[in-house]
Amino acid sequence: MNLYVRDNFQFTHGPAQPLGQYKNFARNQCQADSTSNRTLKNRPTNQYQVPTDLMTVGKCVDACAASGFNTAGLVFGRECYCDNTPLSLPGPAKPIDECNMPCLGDGSAYCGGPDRVLIYSKNGFRN
């Protein structure tokens, strides 16, 4: 048996699934995203940054809320972005299975995907 490890992050429990809500933030949708044109334009302020290997939906939402934002998004299982609504989304929602990378800090929940952001909005805002 060969075992390959990517990025040297610890293994977490699974299988992953989308988390419907966290506190007063509800899952909004899965959206296209790119490194050259982020759907959500901000990061949590420095004091609330979450280490990538500890990323969870809750930690991203908490960091964005503490930084004064009402929308949080997770990308690639480890990245957290924030913004305020109303925001202009780049197009129709993508299927949830395109945002199916497990969070590095909690392998039981989805945290976006490659070029996909899983968006959570305060009070369930939908564009």
MODELLER restraints for C-alpha pairs under 7 A, 6 or more apart:
rsr = mdl.restraints
at = mdl.atoms
rsr.add(forms.Gaussian(group=physical.xy_distance, feature=features.Distance(at['CA:9:A'], at['CA:53:A']), mean=6.13, stdev=0.5))
rsr.add(forms.Gaussian(group=physical.xy_distance, feature=features.Distance(at['CA:12:A'], at['CA:105:A']), mean=6.94, stdev=0.5))
rsr.add(forms.Gaussian(group=physical.xy_distance, feature=features.Distance(at['CA:12:A'], at['CA:106:A']), mean=5.92, stdev=0.5))
rsr.add(forms.Gaussian(group=physical.xy_distance, feature=features.Distance(at['CA:12:A'], at['CA:107:A']), mean=4.80, stdev=0.5))
rsr.add(forms.Gaussian(group=physical.xy_distance, feature=features.Distance(at['CA:13:A'], at['CA:106:A']), mean=6.72, stdev=0.5))
rsr.add(forms.Gaussian(group=physical.xy_distance, feature=features.Distance(at['CA:13:A'], at['CA:107:A']), mean=4.83, stdev=0.5))
rsr.add(forms.Gaussian(group=physical.xy_distance, feature=features.Distance(at['CA:13:A'], at['CA:108:A']), mean=5.79, stdev=0.5))
rsr.add(forms.Gaussian(group=physical.xy_distance, feature=features.Distance(at['CA:14:A'], at['CA:107:A']), mean=4.87, stdev=0.5))
rsr.add(forms.Gaussian(group=physical.xy_distance, feature=features.Distance(at['CA:14:A'], at['CA:108:A']), mean=4.32, stdev=0.5))
rsr.add(forms.Gaussian(group=physical.xy_distance, feature=features.Distance(at['CA:15:A'], at['CA:107:A']), mean=6.78, stdev=0.5))
rsr.add(forms.Gaussian(group=physical.xy_distance, feature=features.Distance(at['CA:15:A'], at['CA:108:A']), mean=5.41, stdev=0.5))
rsr.add(forms.Gaussian(group=physical.xy_distance, feature=features.Distance(at['CA:16:A'], at['CA:102:A']), mean=5.55, stdev=0.5))
rsr.add(forms.Gaussian(group=physical.xy_distance, feature=features.Distance(at['CA:16:A'], at['CA:107:A']), mean=5.69, stdev=0.5))
rsr.add(forms.Gaussian(group=physical.xy_distance, feature=features.Distance(at['CA:16:A'], at['CA:108:A']), mean=3.94, stdev=0.5))
rsr.add(forms.Gaussian(group=physical.xy_distance, feature=features.Distance(at['CA:16:A'], at['CA:109:A']), mean=4.60, stdev=0.5))
rsr.add(forms.Gaussian(group=physical.xy_distance, feature=features.Distance(at['CA:16:A'], at['CA:110:A']), mean=5.75, stdev=0.5))
rsr.add(forms.Gaussian(group=physical.xy_distance, feature=features.Distance(at['CA:17:A'], at['CA:108:A']), mean=6.18, stdev=0.5))
rsr.add(forms.Gaussian(group=physical.xy_distance, feature=features.Distance(at['CA:17:A'], at['CA:109:A']), mean=4.94, stdev=0.5))
rsr.add(forms.Gaussian(group=physical.xy_distance, feature=features.Distance(at['CA:17:A'], at['CA:110:A']), mean=5.49, stdev=0.5))
rsr.add(forms.Gaussian(group=physical.xy_distance, feature=features.Distance(at['CA:18:A'], at['CA:109:A']), mean=5.56, stdev=0.5))
rsr.add(forms.Gaussian(group=physical.xy_distance, feature=features.Distance(at['CA:18:A'], at['CA:110:A']), mean=5.01, stdev=0.5))
rsr.add(forms.Gaussian(group=physical.xy_distance, feature=features.Distance(at['CA:19:A'], at['CA:109:A']), mean=5.94, stdev=0.5))
rsr.add(forms.Gaussian(group=physical.xy_distance, feature=features.Distance(at['CA:19:A'], at['CA:110:A']), mean=6.93, stdev=0.5))
rsr.add(forms.Gaussian(group=physical.xy_distance, feature=features.Distance(at['CA:20:A'], at['CA:26:A']), mean=6.05, stdev=0.5))
rsr.add(forms.Gaussian(group=physical.xy_distance, feature=features.Distance(at['CA:20:A'], at['CA:27:A']), mean=5.29, stdev=0.5))
rsr.add(forms.Gaussian(group=physical.xy_distance, feature=features.Distance(at['CA:21:A'], at['CA:27:A']), mean=5.55, stdev=0.5))
rsr.add(forms.Gaussian(group=physical.xy_distance, feature=features.Distance(at['CA:22:A'], at['CA:58:A']), mean=6.22, stdev=0.5))
rsr.add(forms.Gaussian(group=physical.xy_distance, feature=features.Distance(at['CA:24:A'], at['CA:122:A']), mean=5.64, stdev=0.5))
rsr.add(forms.Gaussian(group=physical.xy_distance, feature=features.Distance(at['CA:24:A'], at['CA:123:A']), mean=5.53, stdev=0.5))
rsr.add(forms.Gaussian(group=physical.xy_distance, feature=features.Distance(at['CA:25:A'], at['CA:120:A']), mean=5.69, stdev=0.5))
rsr.add(forms.Gaussian(group=physical.xy_distance, feature=features.Distance(at['CA:25:A'], at['CA:121:A']), mean=4.98, stdev=0.5))
rsr.add(forms.Gaussian(group=physical.xy_distance, feature=features.Distance(at['CA:25:A'], at['CA:122:A']), mean=4.10, stdev=0.5))
rsr.add(forms.Gaussian(group=physical.xy_distance, feature=features.Distance(at['CA:25:A'], at['CA:123:A']), mean=5.53, stdev=0.5))
rsr.add(forms.Gaussian(group=physical.xy_distance, feature=features.Distance(at['CA:25:A'], at['CA:124:A']), mean=6.10, stdev=0.5))
rsr.add(forms.Gaussian(group=physical.xy_distance, feature=features.Distance(at['CA:26:A'], at['CA:120:A']), mean=5.25, stdev=0.5))
rsr.add(forms.Gaussian(group=physical.xy_distance, feature=features.Distance(at['CA:26:A'], at['CA:121:A']), mean=5.54, stdev=0.5))
rsr.add(forms.Gaussian(group=physical.xy_distance, feature=features.Distance(at['CA:26:A'], at['CA:122:A']), mean=6.38, stdev=0.5))
rsr.add(forms.Gaussian(group=physical.xy_distance, feature=features.Distance(at['CA:26:A'], at['CA:123:A']), mean=6.34, stdev=0.5))
rsr.add(forms.Gaussian(group=physical.xy_distance, feature=features.Distance(at['CA:26:A'], at['CA:124:A']), mean=4.63, stdev=0.5))
rsr.add(forms.Gaussian(group=physical.xy_distance, feature=features.Distance(at['CA:27:A'], at['CA:119:A']), mean=5.99, stdev=0.5))
rsr.add(forms.Gaussian(group=physical.xy_distance, feature=features.Distance(at['CA:27:A'], at['CA:120:A']), mean=4.29, stdev=0.5))
rsr.add(forms.Gaussian(group=physical.xy_distance, feature=features.Distance(at['CA:27:A'], at['CA:121:A']), mean=6.51, stdev=0.5))
rsr.add(forms.Gaussian(group=physical.xy_distance, feature=features.Distance(at['CA:27:A'], at['CA:124:A']), mean=6.82, stdev=0.5))
rsr.add(forms.Gaussian(group=physical.xy_distance, feature=features.Distance(at['CA:28:A'], at['CA:119:A']), mean=5.34, stdev=0.5))
rsr.add(forms.Gaussian(group=physical.xy_distance, feature=features.Distance(at['CA:28:A'], at['CA:120:A']), mean=5.14, stdev=0.5))
rsr.add(forms.Gaussian(group=physical.xy_distance, feature=features.Distance(at['CA:28:A'], at['CA:121:A']), mean=6.08, stdev=0.5))
rsr.add(forms.Gaussian(group=physical.xy_distance, feature=features.Distance(at['CA:28:A'], at['CA:124:A']), mean=6.29, stdev=0.5))
rsr.add(forms.Gaussian(group=physical.xy_distance, feature=features.Distance(at['CA:28:A'], at['CA:125:A']), mean=6.87, stdev=0.5))
rsr.add(forms.Gaussian(group=physical.xy_distance, feature=features.Distance(at['CA:28:A'], at['CA:126:A']), mean=6.03, stdev=0.5))
rsr.add(forms.Gaussian(group=physical.xy_distance, feature=features.Distance(at['CA:29:A'], at['CA:93:A']), mean=6.09, stdev=0.5))
rsr.add(forms.Gaussian(group=physical.xy_distance, feature=features.Distance(at['CA:29:A'], at['CA:118:A']), mean=5.99, stdev=0.5))
rsr.add(forms.Gaussian(group=physical.xy_distance, feature=features.Distance(at['CA:29:A'], at['CA:119:A']), mean=5.44, stdev=0.5))
rsr.add(forms.Gaussian(group=physical.xy_distance, feature=features.Distance(at['CA:30:A'], at['CA:93:A']), mean=5.66, stdev=0.5))
rsr.add(forms.Gaussian(group=physical.xy_distance, feature=features.Distance(at['CA:30:A'], at['CA:94:A']), mean=5.25, stdev=0.5))
rsr.add(forms.Gaussian(group=physical.xy_distance, feature=features.Distance(at['CA:30:A'], at['CA:95:A']), mean=6.61, stdev=0.5))
rsr.add(forms.Gaussian(group=physical.xy_distance, feature=features.Distance(at['CA:30:A'], at['CA:96:A']), mean=5.74, stdev=0.5))
rsr.add(forms.Gaussian(group=physical.xy_distance, feature=features.Distance(at['CA:30:A'], at['CA:99:A']), mean=6.04, stdev=0.5))
rsr.add(forms.Gaussian(group=physical.xy_distance, feature=features.Distance(at['CA:30:A'], at['CA:116:A']), mean=6.56, stdev=0.5))
rsr.add(forms.Gaussian(group=physical.xy_distance, feature=features.Distance(at['CA:30:A'], at['CA:117:A']), mean=5.67, stdev=0.5))
rsr.add(forms.Gaussian(group=physical.xy_distance, feature=features.Distance(at['CA:30:A'], at['CA:118:A']), mean=4.53, stdev=0.5))
rsr.add(forms.Gaussian(group=physical.xy_distance, feature=features.Distance(at['CA:30:A'], at['CA:119:A']), mean=6.18, stdev=0.5))
rsr.add(forms.Gaussian(group=physical.xy_distance, feature=features.Distance(at['CA:31:A'], at['CA:93:A']), mean=5.26, stdev=0.5))
rsr.add(forms.Gaussian(group=physical.xy_distance, feature=features.Distance(at['CA:31:A'], at['CA:94:A']), mean=5.46, stdev=0.5))
rsr.add(forms.Gaussian(group=physical.xy_distance, feature=features.Distance(at['CA:31:A'], at['CA:116:A']), mean=5.53, stdev=0.5))
rsr.add(forms.Gaussian(group=physical.xy_distance, feature=features.Distance(at['CA:31:A'], at['CA:117:A']), mean=5.29, stdev=0.5))
rsr.add(forms.Gaussian(group=physical.xy_distance, feature=features.Distance(at['CA:31:A'], at['CA:118:A']), mean=6.52, stdev=0.5))
rsr.add(forms.Gaussian(group=physical.xy_distance, feature=features.Distance(at['CA:32:A'], at['CA:94:A']), mean=7.00, stdev=0.5))
rsr.add(forms.Gaussian(group=physical.xy_distance, feature=features.Distance(at['CA:32:A'], at['CA:115:A']), mean=5.92, stdev=0.5))
rsr.add(forms.Gaussian(group=physical.xy_distance, feature=features.Distance(at['CA:32:A'], at['CA:116:A']), mean=4.70, stdev=0.5))
rsr.add(forms.Gaussian(group=physical.xy_distance, feature=features.Distance(at['CA:32:A'], at['CA:117:A']), mean=6.36, stdev=0.5))
rsr.add(forms.Gaussian(group=physical.xy_distance, feature=features.Distance(at['CA:33:A'], at['CA:39:A']), mean=5.54, stdev=0.5))
rsr.add(forms.Gaussian(group=physical.xy_distance, feature=features.Distance(at['CA:33:A'], at['CA:115:A']), mean=4.65, stdev=0.5))
rsr.add(forms.Gaussian(group=physical.xy_distance, feature=features.Distance(at['CA:33:A'], at['CA:116:A']), mean=4.96, stdev=0.5))
rsr.add(forms.Gaussian(group=physical.xy_distance, feature=features.Distance(at['CA:33:A'], at['CA:117:A']), mean=5.93, stdev=0.5))
rsr.add(forms.Gaussian(group=physical.xy_distance, feature=features.Distance(at['CA:34:A'], at['CA:115:A']), mean=5.14, stdev=0.5))
rsr.add(forms.Gaussian(group=physical.xy_distance, feature=features.Distance(at['CA:39:A'], at['CA:89:A']), mean=6.59, stdev=0.5))
rsr.add(forms.Gaussian(group=physical.xy_distance, feature=features.Distance(at['CA:39:A'], at['CA:90:A']), mean=6.98, stdev=0.5))
rsr.add(forms.Gaussian(group=physical.xy_distance, feature=features.Distance(at['CA:40:A'], at['CA:81:A']), mean=5.73, stdev=0.5))
rsr.add(forms.Gaussian(group=physical.xy_distance, feature=features.Distance(at['CA:40:A'], at['CA:82:A']), mean=5.51, stdev=0.5))
rsr.add(forms.Gaussian(group=physical.xy_distance, feature=features.Distance(at['CA:40:A'], at['CA:83:A']), mean=5.40, stdev=0.5))
rsr.add(forms.Gaussian(group=physical.xy_distance, feature=features.Distance(at['CA:41:A'], at['CA:81:A']), mean=6.80, stdev=0.5))
rsr.add(forms.Gaussian(group=physical.xy_distance, feature=features.Distance(at['CA:41:A'], at['CA:82:A']), mean=6.55, stdev=0.5))
rsr.add(forms.Gaussian(group=physical.xy_distance, feature=features.Distance(at['CA:41:A'], at['CA:83:A']), mean=6.20, stdev=0.5))
rsr.add(forms.Gaussian(group=physical.xy_distance, feature=features.Distance(at['CA:42:A'], at['CA:81:A']), mean=5.51, stdev=0.5))
rsr.add(forms.Gaussian(group=physical.xy_distance, feature=features.Distance(at['CA:42:A'], at['CA:82:A']), mean=4.94, stdev=0.5))
rsr.add(forms.Gaussian(group=physical.xy_distance, feature=features.Distance(at['CA:42:A'], at['CA:83:A']), mean=5.87, stdev=0.5))
rsr.add(forms.Gaussian(group=physical.xy_distance, feature=features.Distance(at['CA:43:A'], at['CA:80:A']), mean=6.54, stdev=0.5))
rsr.add(forms.Gaussian(group=physical.xy_distance, feature=features.Distance(at['CA:43:A'], at['CA:81:A']), mean=4.69, stdev=0.5))
rsr.add(forms.Gaussian(group=physical.xy_distance, feature=features.Distance(at['CA:43:A'], at['CA:82:A']), mean=5.49, stdev=0.5))
rsr.add(forms.Gaussian(group=physical.xy_distance, feature=features.Distance(at['CA:44:A'], at['CA:63:A']), mean=5.66, stdev=0.5))
rsr.add(forms.Gaussian(group=physical.xy_distance, feature=features.Distance(at['CA:44:A'], at['CA:64:A']), mean=5.18, stdev=0.5))
rsr.add(forms.Gaussian(group=physical.xy_distance, feature=features.Distance(at['CA:44:A'], at['CA:67:A']), mean=5.57, stdev=0.5))
rsr.add(forms.Gaussian(group=physical.xy_distance, feature=features.Distance(at['CA:44:A'], at['CA:81:A']), mean=6.81, stdev=0.5))
rsr.add(forms.Gaussian(group=physical.xy_distance, feature=features.Distance(at['CA:44:A'], at['CA:82:A']), mean=6.49, stdev=0.5))
rsr.add(forms.Gaussian(group=physical.xy_distance, feature=features.Distance(at['CA:45:A'], at['CA:67:A']), mean=5.65, stdev=0.5))
rsr.add(forms.Gaussian(group=physical.xy_distance, feature=features.Distance(at['CA:48:A'], at['CA:63:A']), mean=5.10, stdev=0.5))
rsr.add(forms.Gaussian(group=physical.xy_distance, feature=features.Distance(at['CA:49:A'], at['CA:63:A']), mean=6.66, stdev=0.5))
rsr.add(forms.Gaussian(group=physical.xy_distance, feature=features.Distance(at['CA:50:A'], at['CA:59:A']), mean=6.86, stdev=0.5))
rsr.add(forms.Gaussian(group=physical.xy_distance, feature=features.Distance(at['CA:52:A'], at['CA:78:A']), mean=4.79, stdev=0.5))
rsr.add(forms.Gaussian(group=physical.xy_distance, feature=features.Distance(at['CA:52:A'], at['CA:79:A']), mean=6.35, stdev=0.5))
rsr.add(forms.Gaussian(group=physical.xy_distance, feature=features.Distance(at['CA:53:A'], at['CA:78:A']), mean=6.67, stdev=0.5))
rsr.add(forms.Gaussian(group=physical.xy_distance, feature=features.Distance(at['CA:53:A'], at['CA:104:A']), mean=5.23, stdev=0.5))
rsr.add(forms.Gaussian(group=physical.xy_distance, feature=features.Distance(at['CA:53:A'], at['CA:105:A']), mean=5.78, stdev=0.5))
rsr.add(forms.Gaussian(group=physical.xy_distance, feature=features.Distance(at['CA:54:A'], at['CA:104:A']), mean=5.92, stdev=0.5))
rsr.add(forms.Gaussian(group=physical.xy_distance, feature=features.Distance(at['CA:54:A'], at['CA:105:A']), mean=3.95, stdev=0.5))
rsr.add(forms.Gaussian(group=physical.xy_distance, feature=features.Distance(at['CA:55:A'], at['CA:78:A']), mean=5.38, stdev=0.5))
rsr.add(forms.Gaussian(group=physical.xy_distance, feature=features.Distance(at['CA:55:A'], at['CA:103:A']), mean=5.95, stdev=0.5))
rsr.add(forms.Gaussian(group=physical.xy_distance, feature=features.Distance(at['CA:55:A'], at['CA:104:A']), mean=5.56, stdev=0.5))
rsr.add(forms.Gaussian(group=physical.xy_distance, feature=features.Distance(at['CA:55:A'], at['CA:105:A']), mean=4.64, stdev=0.5))
rsr.add(forms.Gaussian(group=physical.xy_distance, feature=features.Distance(at['CA:56:A'], at['CA:103:A']), mean=5.48, stdev=0.5))
rsr.add(forms.Gaussian(group=physical.xy_distance, feature=features.Distance(at['CA:56:A'], at['CA:104:A']), mean=6.99, stdev=0.5))
rsr.add(forms.Gaussian(group=physical.xy_distance, feature=features.Distance(at['CA:56:A'], at['CA:105:A']), mean=5.30, stdev=0.5))
rsr.add(forms.Gaussian(group=physical.xy_distance, feature=features.Distance(at['CA:56:A'], at['CA:106:A']), mean=5.75, stdev=0.5))
rsr.add(forms.Gaussian(group=physical.xy_distance, feature=features.Distance(at['CA:57:A'], at['CA:111:A']), mean=6.63, stdev=0.5))
rsr.add(forms.Gaussian(group=physical.xy_distance, feature=features.Distance(at['CA:60:A'], at['CA:72:A']), mean=6.58, stdev=0.5))
rsr.add(forms.Gaussian(group=physical.xy_distance, feature=features.Distance(at['CA:60:A'], at['CA:80:A']), mean=5.62, stdev=0.5))
rsr.add(forms.Gaussian(group=physical.xy_distance, feature=features.Distance(at['CA:61:A'], at['CA:72:A']), mean=5.48, stdev=0.5))
rsr.add(forms.Gaussian(group=physical.xy_distance, feature=features.Distance(at['CA:64:A'], at['CA:72:A']), mean=5.92, stdev=0.5))
rsr.add(forms.Gaussian(group=physical.xy_distance, feature=features.Distance(at['CA:64:A'], at['CA:82:A']), mean=5.59, stdev=0.5))
rsr.add(forms.Gaussian(group=physical.xy_distance, feature=features.Distance(at['CA:69:A'], at['CA:82:A']), mean=6.17, stdev=0.5))
rsr.add(forms.Gaussian(group=physical.xy_distance, feature=features.Distance(at['CA:69:A'], at['CA:83:A']), mean=5.48, stdev=0.5))
rsr.add(forms.Gaussian(group=physical.xy_distance, feature=features.Distance(at['CA:69:A'], at['CA:84:A']), mean=5.24, stdev=0.5))
rsr.add(forms.Gaussian(group=physical.xy_distance, feature=features.Distance(at['CA:70:A'], at['CA:83:A']), mean=6.57, stdev=0.5))
rsr.add(forms.Gaussian(group=physical.xy_distance, feature=features.Distance(at['CA:70:A'], at['CA:84:A']), mean=5.16, stdev=0.5))
rsr.add(forms.Gaussian(group=physical.xy_distance, feature=features.Distance(at['CA:70:A'], at['CA:85:A']), mean=6.74, stdev=0.5))
rsr.add(forms.Gaussian(group=physical.xy_distance, feature=features.Distance(at['CA:70:A'], at['CA:121:A']), mean=5.97, stdev=0.5))
rsr.add(forms.Gaussian(group=physical.xy_distance, feature=features.Distance(at['CA:70:A'], at['CA:122:A']), mean=5.24, stdev=0.5))
rsr.add(forms.Gaussian(group=physical.xy_distance, feature=features.Distance(at['CA:71:A'], at['CA:82:A']), mean=5.56, stdev=0.5))
rsr.add(forms.Gaussian(group=physical.xy_distance, feature=features.Distance(at['CA:71:A'], at['CA:83:A']), mean=5.22, stdev=0.5))
rsr.add(forms.Gaussian(group=physical.xy_distance, feature=features.Distance(at['CA:71:A'], at['CA:84:A']), mean=5.60, stdev=0.5))
rsr.add(forms.Gaussian(group=physical.xy_distance, feature=features.Distance(at['CA:71:A'], at['CA:85:A']), mean=6.79, stdev=0.5))
rsr.add(forms.Gaussian(group=physical.xy_distance, feature=features.Distance(at['CA:71:A'], at['CA:120:A']), mean=5.78, stdev=0.5))
rsr.add(forms.Gaussian(group=physical.xy_distance, feature=features.Distance(at['CA:71:A'], at['CA:121:A']), mean=4.37, stdev=0.5))
rsr.add(forms.Gaussian(group=physical.xy_distance, feature=features.Distance(at['CA:71:A'], at['CA:122:A']), mean=6.20, stdev=0.5))
rsr.add(forms.Gaussian(group=physical.xy_distance, feature=features.Distance(at['CA:72:A'], at['CA:81:A']), mean=5.82, stdev=0.5))
rsr.add(forms.Gaussian(group=physical.xy_distance, feature=features.Distance(at['CA:72:A'], at['CA:82:A']), mean=4.54, stdev=0.5))
rsr.add(forms.Gaussian(group=physical.xy_distance, feature=features.Distance(at['CA:72:A'], at['CA:83:A']), mean=6.67, stdev=0.5))
rsr.add(forms.Gaussian(group=physical.xy_distance, feature=features.Distance(at['CA:72:A'], at['CA:119:A']), mean=5.80, stdev=0.5))
rsr.add(forms.Gaussian(group=physical.xy_distance, feature=features.Distance(at['CA:72:A'], at['CA:120:A']), mean=5.19, stdev=0.5))
rsr.add(forms.Gaussian(group=physical.xy_distance, feature=features.Distance(at['CA:72:A'], at['CA:121:A']), mean=6.35, stdev=0.5))
rsr.add(forms.Gaussian(group=physical.xy_distance, feature=features.Distance(at['CA:73:A'], at['CA:80:A']), mean=5.75, stdev=0.5))
rsr.add(forms.Gaussian(group=physical.xy_distance, feature=features.Distance(at['CA:73:A'], at['CA:81:A']), mean=5.13, stdev=0.5))
rsr.add(forms.Gaussian(group=physical.xy_distance, feature=features.Distance(at['CA:73:A'], at['CA:82:A']), mean=6.17, stdev=0.5))
rsr.add(forms.Gaussian(group=physical.xy_distance, feature=features.Distance(at['CA:73:A'], at['CA:117:A']), mean=5.69, stdev=0.5))
rsr.add(forms.Gaussian(group=physical.xy_distance, feature=features.Distance(at['CA:73:A'], at['CA:118:A']), mean=5.23, stdev=0.5))
rsr.add(forms.Gaussian(group=physical.xy_distance, feature=features.Distance(at['CA:73:A'], at['CA:119:A']), mean=4.29, stdev=0.5))
rsr.add(forms.Gaussian(group=physical.xy_distance, feature=features.Distance(at['CA:73:A'], at['CA:120:A']), mean=6.03, stdev=0.5))
rsr.add(forms.Gaussian(group=physical.xy_distance, feature=features.Distance(at['CA:74:A'], at['CA:80:A']), mean=4.82, stdev=0.5))
rsr.add(forms.Gaussian(group=physical.xy_distance, feature=features.Distance(at['CA:74:A'], at['CA:81:A']), mean=6.43, stdev=0.5))
rsr.add(forms.Gaussian(group=physical.xy_distance, feature=features.Distance(at['CA:74:A'], at['CA:111:A']), mean=5.04, stdev=0.5))
rsr.add(forms.Gaussian(group=physical.xy_distance, feature=features.Distance(at['CA:74:A'], at['CA:112:A']), mean=5.09, stdev=0.5))
rsr.add(forms.Gaussian(group=physical.xy_distance, feature=features.Distance(at['CA:74:A'], at['CA:117:A']), mean=5.32, stdev=0.5))
rsr.add(forms.Gaussian(group=physical.xy_distance, feature=features.Distance(at['CA:74:A'], at['CA:118:A']), mean=5.22, stdev=0.5))
rsr.add(forms.Gaussian(group=physical.xy_distance, feature=features.Distance(at['CA:74:A'], at['CA:119:A']), mean=6.71, stdev=0.5))
rsr.add(forms.Gaussian(group=physical.xy_distance, feature=features.Distance(at['CA:75:A'], at['CA:111:A']), mean=6.00, stdev=0.5))
rsr.add(forms.Gaussian(group=physical.xy_distance, feature=features.Distance(at['CA:75:A'], at['CA:112:A']), mean=4.36, stdev=0.5))
rsr.add(forms.Gaussian(group=physical.xy_distance, feature=features.Distance(at['CA:75:A'], at['CA:113:A']), mean=5.36, stdev=0.5))
rsr.add(forms.Gaussian(group=physical.xy_distance, feature=features.Distance(at['CA:75:A'], at['CA:114:A']), mean=6.74, stdev=0.5))
rsr.add(forms.Gaussian(group=physical.xy_distance, feature=features.Distance(at['CA:75:A'], at['CA:116:A']), mean=6.01, stdev=0.5))
rsr.add(forms.Gaussian(group=physical.xy_distance, feature=features.Distance(at['CA:75:A'], at['CA:117:A']), mean=4.79, stdev=0.5))
rsr.add(forms.Gaussian(group=physical.xy_distance, feature=features.Distance(at['CA:75:A'], at['CA:118:A']), mean=6.70, stdev=0.5))
rsr.add(forms.Gaussian(group=physical.xy_distance, feature=features.Distance(at['CA:76:A'], at['CA:101:A']), mean=6.35, stdev=0.5))
rsr.add(forms.Gaussian(group=physical.xy_distance, feature=features.Distance(at['CA:76:A'], at['CA:111:A']), mean=6.59, stdev=0.5))
rsr.add(forms.Gaussian(group=physical.xy_distance, feature=features.Distance(at['CA:76:A'], at['CA:112:A']), mean=5.40, stdev=0.5))
rsr.add(forms.Gaussian(group=physical.xy_distance, feature=features.Distance(at['CA:76:A'], at['CA:113:A']), mean=4.19, stdev=0.5))
rsr.add(forms.Gaussian(group=physical.xy_distance, feature=features.Distance(at['CA:76:A'], at['CA:114:A']), mean=5.01, stdev=0.5))
rsr.add(forms.Gaussian(group=physical.xy_distance, feature=features.Distance(at['CA:77:A'], at['CA:101:A']), mean=5.24, stdev=0.5))
rsr.add(forms.Gaussian(group=physical.xy_distance, feature=features.Distance(at['CA:77:A'], at['CA:102:A']), mean=5.51, stdev=0.5))
rsr.add(forms.Gaussian(group=physical.xy_distance, feature=features.Distance(at['CA:77:A'], at['CA:103:A']), mean=4.43, stdev=0.5))
rsr.add(forms.Gaussian(group=physical.xy_distance, feature=features.Distance(at['CA:77:A'], at['CA:104:A']), mean=5.83, stdev=0.5))
rsr.add(forms.Gaussian(group=physical.xy_distance, feature=features.Distance(at['CA:77:A'], at['CA:111:A']), mean=4.48, stdev=0.5))
rsr.add(forms.Gaussian(group=physical.xy_distance, feature=features.Distance(at['CA:77:A'], at['CA:112:A']), mean=5.77, stdev=0.5))
rsr.add(forms.Gaussian(group=physical.xy_distance, feature=features.Distance(at['CA:77:A'], at['CA:113:A']), mean=6.27, stdev=0.5))
rsr.add(forms.Gaussian(group=physical.xy_distance, feature=features.Distance(at['CA:78:A'], at['CA:103:A']), mean=6.16, stdev=0.5))
rsr.add(forms.Gaussian(group=physical.xy_distance, feature=features.Distance(at['CA:78:A'], at['CA:104:A']), mean=5.95, stdev=0.5))
rsr.add(forms.Gaussian(group=physical.xy_distance, feature=features.Distance(at['CA:78:A'], at['CA:111:A']), mean=6.95, stdev=0.5))
rsr.add(forms.Gaussian(group=physical.xy_distance, feature=features.Distance(at['CA:98:A'], at['CA:113:A']), mean=6.41, stdev=0.5))
rsr.add(forms.Gaussian(group=physical.xy_distance, feature=features.Distance(at['CA:98:A'], at['CA:116:A']), mean=6.86, stdev=0.5))
rsr.add(forms.Gaussian(group=physical.xy_distance, feature=features.Distance(at['CA:99:A'], at['CA:110:A']), mean=6.65, stdev=0.5))
rsr.add(forms.Gaussian(group=physical.xy_distance, feature=features.Distance(at['CA:99:A'], at['CA:111:A']), mean=6.73, stdev=0.5))
rsr.add(forms.Gaussian(group=physical.xy_distance, feature=features.Distance(at['CA:99:A'], at['CA:112:A']), mean=4.00, stdev=0.5))
rsr.add(forms.Gaussian(group=physical.xy_distance, feature=features.Distance(at['CA:99:A'], at['CA:113:A']), mean=4.55, stdev=0.5))
rsr.add(forms.Gaussian(group=physical.xy_distance, feature=features.Distance(at['CA:99:A'], at['CA:116:A']), mean=5.86, stdev=0.5))
rsr.add(forms.Gaussian(group=physical.xy_distance, feature=features.Distance(at['CA:99:A'], at['CA:117:A']), mean=6.70, stdev=0.5))
rsr.add(forms.Gaussian(group=physical.xy_distance, feature=features.Distance(at['CA:99:A'], at['CA:118:A']), mean=6.04, stdev=0.5))
rsr.add(forms.Gaussian(group=physical.xy_distance, feature=features.Distance(at['CA:100:A'], at['CA:110:A']), mean=5.12, stdev=0.5))
rsr.add(forms.Gaussian(group=physical.xy_distance, feature=features.Distance(at['CA:100:A'], at['CA:111:A']), mean=6.78, stdev=0.5))
rsr.add(forms.Gaussian(group=physical.xy_distance, feature=features.Distance(at['CA:100:A'], at['CA:112:A']), mean=5.90, stdev=0.5))
rsr.add(forms.Gaussian(group=physical.xy_distance, feature=features.Distance(at['CA:100:A'], at['CA:113:A']), mean=5.94, stdev=0.5))
rsr.add(forms.Gaussian(group=physical.xy_distance, feature=features.Distance(at['CA:101:A'], at['CA:110:A']), mean=5.36, stdev=0.5))
rsr.add(forms.Gaussian(group=physical.xy_distance, feature=features.Distance(at['CA:101:A'], at['CA:111:A']), mean=5.64, stdev=0.5))
rsr.add(forms.Gaussian(group=physical.xy_distance, feature=features.Distance(at['CA:101:A'], at['CA:112:A']), mean=5.70, stdev=0.5))
rsr.add(forms.Gaussian(group=physical.xy_distance, feature=features.Distance(at['CA:101:A'], at['CA:113:A']), mean=5.12, stdev=0.5))
rsr.add(forms.Gaussian(group=physical.xy_distance, feature=features.Distance(at['CA:102:A'], at['CA:108:A']), mean=6.55, stdev=0.5))
rsr.add(forms.Gaussian(group=physical.xy_distance, feature=features.Distance(at['CA:102:A'], at['CA:109:A']), mean=5.58, stdev=0.5))
rsr.add(forms.Gaussian(group=physical.xy_distance, feature=features.Distance(at['CA:102:A'], at['CA:110:A']), mean=4.54, stdev=0.5))
rsr.add(forms.Gaussian(group=physical.xy_distance, feature=features.Distance(at['CA:102:A'], at['CA:111:A']), mean=5.61, stdev=0.5))
rsr.add(forms.Gaussian(group=physical.xy_distance, feature=features.Distance(at['CA:103:A'], at['CA:109:A']), mean=5.96, stdev=0.5))
rsr.add(forms.Gaussian(group=physical.xy_distance, feature=features.Distance(at['CA:103:A'], at['CA:110:A']), mean=5.71, stdev=0.5))
rsr.add(forms.Gaussian(group=physical.xy_distance, feature=features.Distance(at['CA:103:A'], at['CA:111:A']), mean=4.84, stdev=0.5))
rsr.add(forms.Gaussian(group=physical.xy_distance, feature=features.Distance(at['CA:111:A'], at['CA:118:A']), mean=6.37, stdev=0.5))
rsr.add(forms.Gaussian(group=physical.xy_distance, feature=features.Distance(at['CA:112:A'], at['CA:118:A']), mean=4.63, stdev=0.5))
